[in-house]
Amino acid sequence: MSIIDQPEKKPRGLRAVYAWMLANASGRHAWAMVAVFAFAEASFFPIPADVMVLPMMLADRKRVFRLGAWVAFWSVAGGMLGYAIGALFWETAGQWLIHALHIPLAKVEFYRAQYSQNAYYIMLQGATPIPYKLVTIASGLAGVSFPLFMLYSAITRSIRYIVIEALLVHFFGERAQILLEKYLEAALIAFLAVVVLGIAAAIYL
């Protein structure tokens, strides 16, 4: 068998996962899936939506800003559920969820006290790796004005997905994809490290 006739090797491990994500990033259900992902992540789901958003942006760089706005919208919508959990269902669903996510109640109280005194912290912390569900639930628990919460949520999630991620992919997407595919394992490990650090910061700092 000649070199030309040899079948192409299928990717394995992390590269197989990455190939699957890129293949599905342009599928007809991708935008619906990422909407569900963003909604859930803002209220109860532990994995950040970026794991799906970034491959979708890399797969279709012409629509990165539209996608960023779409994800920001559904993240804010999910934040409404997180707010309701803190404001209306804290004694039941709220405490159970925080326990399931292994977040100390003292940390939720810390964020609640922050938002009670300085609600604009929502806008600052919502763009960081800190789990957004912690921000939204603590906001509801703090009794932050709902219109103000919605305003800060819209600003911070737009910064996260439109200003930061979409803008970076728009300008550096091709170069970033080349580097990502070359150093995929290291890049994914670094991304997971950022996620873990964000959760650790939320719990211990």
VENLINQUI-V121282 format. One record per residue. NEAR is the number of other C-alpha atoms within 12 Angstrom. Layout:
BEGIN
near=NEAR
near=NEAR
END
This chain:
BEGIN
near=6
near=6
near=7
near=7
near=7
near=8
near=9
near=8
near=8
near=12
near=14
near=13
near=13
near=20
near=22
near=17
near=20
near=29
near=23
near=21
near=26
near=25
near=20
near=25
near=28
near=27
near=18
near=12
near=14
near=26
near=28
near=21
near=24
near=37
near=29
near=29
near=31
near=40
near=34
near=30
near=37
near=43
near=41
near=39
near=26
near=30
near=29
near=37
near=38
near=38
near=28
near=35
near=45
near=40
near=36
near=41
near=43
near=40
near=30
near=29
near=30
near=19
near=23
near=33
near=31
near=25
near=40
near=40
near=33
near=32
near=44
near=43
near=33
near=33
near=46
near=40
near=31
near=35
near=43
near=38
near=36
near=41
near=40
near=32
near=34
near=38
near=27
near=22
near=21
near=29
near=17
near=15
near=21
near=32
near=28
near=19
near=27
near=35
near=21
near=15
near=24
near=20
near=30
near=23
near=27
near=19
near=25
near=36
near=27
near=24
near=39
near=30
near=23
near=24
near=32
near=22
near=16
near=22
near=32
near=25
near=28
near=43
near=30
near=25
near=33
near=39
near=32
near=27
near=30
near=34
near=44
near=46
near=48
near=51
near=54
near=52
near=44
near=50
near=50
near=40
near=35
near=33
near=29
near=34
near=21
near=24
near=16
near=23
near=38
near=33
near=24
near=32
near=42
near=32
near=28
near=33
near=45
near=33
near=29
near=37
near=41
near=31
near=24
near=25
near=36
near=36
near=27
near=25
near=31
near=29
near=20
near=20
near=27
near=19
near=16
near=24
near=27
near=14
near=16
near=26
near=24
near=14
near=17
near=24
near=20
near=16
near=22
near=25
near=15
near=15
near=21
near=19
near=16
near=22
near=25
near=21
near=19
near=26
near=29
near=20
near=20
near=33
near=25
near=18
near=16
END
